[in-house]
């Protein structure tokens, strides 16, 4: 049927051109008389549907290319979307379901039953349960829908379209080229402000909300960029572009003035050693034990109140040196504002410990739980940002069960990743698996200080890492079976 459709398109190009022009004109007219600019997207939606019918993989690559270029768009006071990526995800999700139902064997053998995916299913199922009991149903329902198309597109379609090195390289270039262009544009804009520290939070607009999202995206992608050094000769065009890209990325990370990004760059070699020595189980045990002990300690006699900042001294600093010094002195407003919200999050979790307040609902309720002694001069939160700790946010919105499932997902990824790394038979395969582990480790480090899994540029990479790791594991099983 698809073959016949392709032939029909080829024989009716002129008629198709006129039909598309008519649809575009009608869309523009209806958008004008109804004052609804979303109607202008109808012709592009039609083109995307045609592209899916003709070349589904090309439509997926188009989404990947658009990820770095997407912009946030608010819909009312409580909802927002990413354009053009979320509409693309929605269409690809629907097409993906139809395609996978019609071709259930196209996924790698055993993919849907993999242990990591079993935890991911549980994660999505629990979000659905929390939506039912949500304190603000509409917001939570949108969260569930978004999570569903993220998982469908970036886990299952990635597994479908990224099965070998050639296909992986296509994904790499679709991300690398637009990211490189954005870094250069950001650098030029920042240069016009003499690389001012304060302006570092706006020069990447509109493609990134702030300097943190920008820096984390660059650092999370950096392991793949480093791995690409081994693909091409140094004197080839692609080889020179990759080497130039590494320098540009490092410059972009430096001028993002993001402490977490600096820490991640320094932590990457240690992460490599941790995973190579298979230390995830021990580090997870130590980390969870530390958090439990710290939680008990600060809860006794309200010791957490001793962490309250000095309102007059806790300010936003005007240069990088003061900013870094303030981090250790406890006078940096961004860090102390995090504590302000963390305290509120802990109090909120006590009120709804099982199912939480509902996905996406921290901002709508946290002000009722704040402690005045921790307030900073930016606590009005005009950005409507979240907890700045994804684990606490998950606890607030999905209860203790939800955060336990999410932690189990991370542990399952890293423990299985260490095993998969040891099973690889070639240096190329080992480097690839290590890239996935280090990239996911960078995301893990940053979600302890920010809420990033729902950011399209970072959340997409998080789920793609899961899909590509499972694919690599299934290839090992198939090769061993053949042997």
N, C-alpha and C positions, 0 to 999 in steps of 0.2 A: 504493500500500500504506500509506504513512504517512497519507494522507488518511482511509482506512478505519479506521486505528488511532485517529486523532483522534476520529472519529465514535463509535467503540466506547467510548472513554473518556468522551465526553460523555453517552452513553446509559446508562452503567453506573457513575456516580459513587458511588452508595450502596454497591454491591457492592465497588467499588474501595476505598472507605474501610474497610470491614470487613476486606478482605483485607490492606490495609496495617497495620491494627491487629493482626491476627493475626501477621503477619511480625515486627512490632516486639516483640510479647510473646514470641514464640519466640526472637528474637535476644537479648532481655534474659535469658531463662531459660538459654539455652546459654552466654551470656557469664558468668553467675553460676556455673554448675556447672563450667565449664572454666577459670574465672579468666582469661578472654581478653577484655579489654574491646574489642578491635578488632571483635568480632562485633556490638557495638552500632552499628557503622557500616553494617551491611548494609541497614537500611531506607533510609538516606540514599543509599546507592549505587543502590538500586532507583529512588528518586525522581529521581536524576540521570540514570539511563538513560532514564526516561520523559520527562524534560525534553529530553534530546538527540533523542529520536524526535519530540517535538512541536515543539521550537524549538531547534535546534542552536546558533544564535547566542546565544540567551539563556544556555545552559549555559556557553558561552565567556565571556560577560560576568560570569557568576557567579564563575568562576575569577579573573578580573581583579579583581573586587571583594574576593575573599578574600585576595589576595596580601599587602596590607599587614597583614592581621589574622592571618596564619598564625603558628604557634608551632613550635619545634623539639621533637622527641620522639626520645629515644635508644632504639634497639633493640639491646640487648646492649652489649658494650664496644667494638665496632668499627663499628657502623652506626647511622645516625640518619635521620630523615625529617622533613618539614615537614607539619604537619596544619592544615587539611584539603587543602592545595594539591597535594601530590604524589599522593595518591590520585585527586584530581580530574584532574590531568595525565595519569595513567595511563589512566583511563577515556576521557578526551577524545582521547588519542593513538590508542587502539584504534578509537574511533568515527571519528576523522579519517581513519585509513588506509582504513577501509571506505568512507567517504563519497567520498574522493578517487579510490579505485579504481573506484567506481561512476560517478563524475562527473569524469573526468580533465580536462575542459575548463573547470572552474569557476575555476581559478586564472588570474590575469592572463596574457595571451599572452606567452610567452617567459620567464616568471618562473623556472621550474625550470632554465633554461639560462643564467641571468644570471652574469656573471663573479664576483661576490661569492659567490654560492651554489656555484660550482665550487670555490672555496677552502674553503668551509664543508664541502662533501662530503669533501674531502681531509682536513680536520681530523678529522671523525668517523671516517673510514676508518682514519686513523693511530692514533686512540685504540683502535679495535678490534684493530689489530695489537699495540699495547702491552699490551692485556689478555691476549693469548695468552702473552706472555712475562713476565707480571707476577710479582713476588715474593710477592704476596698476592692470589690470584686472585679470591676472593669480593668483597673491597673494590673491586677494579678493575672487576669485572663490574657491580656496583651503580652505579659511576660511569658506565660506558658506557650502562647502561639509563637512568639519570637524564638524561644528555646527550641521549640519543635522544628522550625525551619532551619535554625542553625545546625541542629544535629542531623537532620535529613540531608541538608546540602553539604555541610563540611565534614561529616563523617561518612555517610553512605555514598554520596556522589564522588567524594574524594577517593574512597575505596574502589569505586567503579572506574574512575578515569586516571588514577595514578598508581599503576601496577608495575611500572618498570622505570629505569633511569631516564629514558628519553621523555616519558610523560612527566616525570618529576622535574626535569629541566625546564619544560614548558611552564610549569607552575612557578618555578624560580624566576624566570625572566618576566613573567606577567606581574610579579610583585616587585622585582628589583628595579625595573625601568621606571615605573611611576614614582616609587619611593626615592630613587636617585634624583629625579626631576624636582620633587617636592623639597628635598634637602637643599638642593642648589637654589631654588626659589626662596626658601626660608633664610638661607645664608645671605643672599643678596639683600633681602628686606632687612635683616638684622644689621647688616653692614651700614645701611643708611641711618641706623640709630646708634652707630658706633658700638655695636654689640652690647647695648645697655642691658643690665641685669633685669630690670623691671619689664622691659619690652620683650623679653624672652618668652613671655606667656601669651603673646598675641601674634608674633610674626609668622606662626605656622597656620593661622586661621586662613580660610574656613575649613581646611582639610582635617585639622585636629582641634579638639576642644581646648586643649591647654598643653603646656610643655611636658607634662608628665606622660600623657597618652602618646605624644610624639616620640619622646625619648624611649619609652618602653617598647614601642613598636620597632624602633631601630635596633635596640639591643636584642629583642627576641628574634629578629630576623638575622642578626649578625652571624650566628653559628653556621647558617646555610651559606651566607656570603663567603665565609672563611673556607668552607668545604669546597666551594666552586673554584678555588685556586687550583685544585688538583685536576680539574676537567680540561683545561686548555693550556697550551704552551704560552709561556710568558710573552713571546713576541707576536702572538696572534692578536687579531682585533678584539676578540672576546676576552682573551687573557688580559690584555691591557685595560679593557673597560672594567673588568672585575677588580683588578688591582687599584685602579683609580677609585672604584666604588668603595673599597675598604677604607681608603684615606678619607673620602668624602663622608662616609658613615661615621668614622671616628670624630671628625671635625663637627659633624652635626650633633653627635652625642655630647661632646664637650660644651658646645655653645647652647645646648638645651638647658644648662645650669640645673640639672636634675640629679640630686644626690643618690637616689636609688639606682639610676642608670650607671653612675660612676661605680657604685658598689658592685653592680652586676658584672661590669666589664672585668673588675678585679677578681670576682668570684668564679668566673668561668673556668679557669685552669683547675681550681679546687674542686669544682663540680665534676670535671672530667675524671679526676682521681677518685672521688667518692663513688661514681658510677662504675668505674673500671674495677674498683676493689669491692663492689657490691655491698656498700655500707648503708643503703637506704633503710633497711629494717632497724638498724641500731640508731641511726639519726632520728627516725620517726619516733622510736620509743623514748629517746632522750627528750625530744622536743615536746611530745605530748605530756610526759611526766613533769617537765619544767612548767608548762602552762597550768597544769592542775595544781602544782605546789604554789605557784605565784598567785593563782586565783584564790586559793584558800588563805594564803598569807595576807593579801590585801583586803580580803573581806572581813577578817577578824578585827573587831573594834574599829571598823571603818578606816583602816589604814590607808585606803586609796585616797582619802582626803588630803593626805600629806603630799600627793603629787600635784595638787592644785597650783597653777602658775601665778606669778605676780603680774597682775593685769597691766600695770604701767610699763613693765620691762619686757613683756612678751609682745614683740612687734614684728612687722615685716621688714626685712633688711634690704638695703639698697645696692649691695654688691656681693659678689660670690664669697669673698673672704669672710665677711661678717656673717653671711648666711651659713657657712660651714661651721664657724665658731659657735654660733648660736645653737646649733644642733647639739653640741656637747654641753653647752651651758644651760640648756633648758629654757632659752629665751626666744626660740624661733616660733612664730605664731602658727605656722602650718602644722608643726608637730604637736604643739599644745592644743590646737583646735581638734586634732585627731583624738587626743585623750578626752576632750570635752564630749565628743560623740561616742567614743568607746564606752565611757561611763554610762551614758544614756542607753547605749545598746545593751549593756549588761543588765541594767534595770528593766529594760523592755523584755528581754528574754525570760526574766523571772515571771512576768505576767502571762506570757503565752509560751510555755516551755516546749509543748509538743508540736504544734503546727505553726507557731509563729503568728505574725500579723498578716501574713500573706505576701507572696513574691512582689517585689517592687514597692513595698509600702513603708520602708524605713522613714523616708523624708516626710511622709504625711502624718506621722505620729511622734517622731522623736522629741520634738520641742517640749512635750508634756513630761518628759522623763529626764531632762537635763538638770545638772547641778550648777547653780549660779557661780559657785566658787571656781569652776573650771572655765568660765566664759572668757572668750577673747574678743577683740574688737571686730573680728570677721565672722562672729557666730550668727549673724543674721542670715548667712548662707544664701546670697542672691542667686548663686549658680544652681541651687537645688541639688547639690551633690550629696553623696551618700556617707556611709560610715567611715570610709577610707580604710577598711579592712574587710576583705571579702568573706572571711570566715565568720567574723562577728555579724556582718550583714546577713549571711545565710542563716545564722542562728536566730537573728531577730525575725526574719521573714519566713523561715522554714522550720524553725524549732531545732532542738538538740538532735532530733533524728535526722533532719535535713543536713546539718553540718557534719554529722558523723558519716553520712553517705558520701558527701562531697570529699571529705578527707580520705575515705576508703577508695574513692575513684583515683585520687592523686597517688596514693600508696600503691594501688594496683598498677598504675601506669609505670611508676618508677621501678618497682620490684620486677615486673614482667620485662621492662626495658633492659634492666641489667642482665636478665637471663637471655634475652634475645641477642644482646650485644655479644655475649660469650659464645653464642651458637654460630655467629657469622664466620664465613670461611674465607672472605677476601678483605683486604684493607678498605676497599671502596664501600663495602657493605657495613663494616664497623664504623667508618667515619659517618656514614649516613645515619645509623642508629644513634650514635653519640650526638649528632646534631639535634635529633629529635628530643633526646633527653635533656641536653643543655638548654635548648630553647624553652622547653616546658619548665625547667628549673628556674629560668629567668622570670617566666610568667608567675610561677609560684612565689618567688621572692617578692615580686611587686604587688601581688594581691594581698600580702600581709600589711601593706601600707596604702592600698588603693582598691577601688572597685572596678575591675577591668574586664571581667569575663563577658559582660554584656556590651562592651565596646566592640564594634564590628571588626575593626582592624586587628584587635588582639584576641577576641573570642573566636574569630574564624581560625586563626593560627593554632589556638589551643585545641580545637576539635580536629583540625587537619592533622596535627601531630599525633593525635590518638589513632586516626584512621590509617596513617602511613606506617605507624609502628605495628599495628595489628596486621596490615598487609605484609609487612616484612616477616612477621612471625609465621603467617600462613604459607609464605613462599618457602620458608625453612622446612615446614612440615611436609609440603608437597615434594621438595627435593629429596628429603630423607625417605619418603615413601617410595619414590622412583628408584632410589639406590637399593 
